[in-house]
Amino acid sequence: MIDASQIRKDLEVVGSDDKHIGRVDHVLETDIELAKFDLGAGLKHHLIPRSWVDFVDEKKVHLSLTADAAKAAWRCWSGVTWCWS
């Protein structure tokens, strides 16, 4: 698993297809919380498991699955309850 210290706030998160998913807001114990105010994240807080991270470079967090697969499986906070996708 990637060292959590490599994942920093505001890094872009992309799928294995290099498509934009969102930007890092917070790194949690087992998840990455994406920034709410990002069109890629649908203007909601989303959580993705840190286990999805393939590698991190200077500008991006690269996932091991495509952007569509990640968005189909991420968890979101609607402001009232947790939801999926």
C-alpha positions as CSV (number, residue, x, y, z in Angstrom):
1,M,0.0,0.0,0.0
2,I,1.1,3.6,-0.7
3,D,2.5,5.6,2.2
4,A,-0.3,8.0,3.2
5,S,2.3,10.9,3.5
6,Q,2.7,10.8,-0.3
7,I,-1.0,11.7,-0.8
8,R,-1.4,15.5,-0.2
9,K,-4.3,17.9,-0.2
10,D,-5.2,19.3,-3.6
11,L,-3.5,16.6,-5.6
12,E,-5.5,15.6,-8.6
13,V,-7.0,12.1,-8.5
14,V,-7.2,10.3,-11.8
15,G,-8.2,6.8,-12.9
16,S,-6.0,4.3,-14.7
17,D,-7.3,5.8,-17.9
18,D,-5.9,9.2,-16.7
19,K,-9.4,10.7,-16.5
20,H,-10.1,13.2,-13.7
21,I,-12.0,12.0,-10.7
22,G,-11.5,14.8,-8.2
23,R,-9.0,16.4,-5.9
24,V,-7.7,15.3,-2.5
25,D,-9.3,17.1,0.4
26,H,-8.3,14.9,3.4
27,V,-6.4,11.6,3.8
28,L,-8.1,9.4,6.4
29,E,-7.0,6.2,8.0
30,T,-8.2,3.9,5.2
31,D,-9.8,6.4,2.7
32,I,-9.2,9.5,0.7
33,E,-11.9,12.2,1.0
34,L,-12.3,14.1,-2.3
35,A,-12.9,17.9,-2.3
36,K,-16.6,18.7,-2.4
37,F,-16.1,21.8,-4.7
38,D,-14.9,19.9,-7.7
39,L,-17.0,19.2,-10.7
40,G,-15.4,15.8,-11.2
41,A,-16.7,14.9,-7.7
42,G,-20.2,16.1,-8.5
43,L,-20.1,18.8,-5.8
44,K,-20.4,16.2,-3.0
45,H,-17.9,14.7,-0.6
46,H,-16.8,11.3,-1.9
47,L,-14.6,8.7,-0.2
48,I,-12.4,6.3,-2.1
49,P,-10.3,3.6,-0.4
50,R,-6.6,4.2,-0.2
51,S,-6.2,0.6,-1.5
52,W,-7.3,1.8,-4.9
53,V,-4.1,4.0,-5.2
54,D,-1.6,2.5,-7.7
55,F,1.0,5.3,-7.4
56,V,1.5,9.0,-6.6
57,D,3.6,11.4,-8.6
58,E,4.3,15.1,-8.0
59,K,0.9,16.3,-9.3
60,K,-1.5,13.3,-9.3
61,V,-2.8,10.3,-7.3
62,H,-3.2,7.5,-9.9
63,L,-5.8,4.8,-9.2
64,S,-5.6,1.2,-10.2
65,L,-9.1,1.3,-11.7
66,T,-10.7,3.5,-14.4
67,A,-12.4,6.8,-13.5
68,D,-15.8,5.2,-14.4
69,A,-15.2,2.2,-12.2
70,A,-14.1,4.4,-9.3
71,K,-17.1,6.7,-9.6
72,A,-19.4,3.6,-9.8
73,A,-18.0,2.4,-6.4
74,W,-17.1,5.5,-4.4
75,R,-19.1,6.5,-1.3
76,C,-20.6,10.0,-1.1
77,W,-22.0,12.2,1.6
78,S,-25.2,13.9,0.4
79,G,-25.3,16.3,3.3
80,V,-27.8,14.1,5.2
81,T,-26.8,10.5,4.6
82,W,-24.1,8.3,3.0
83,C,-24.8,7.2,-0.5
84,W,-23.0,5.1,-3.1
85,S,-22.1,6.4,-6.6
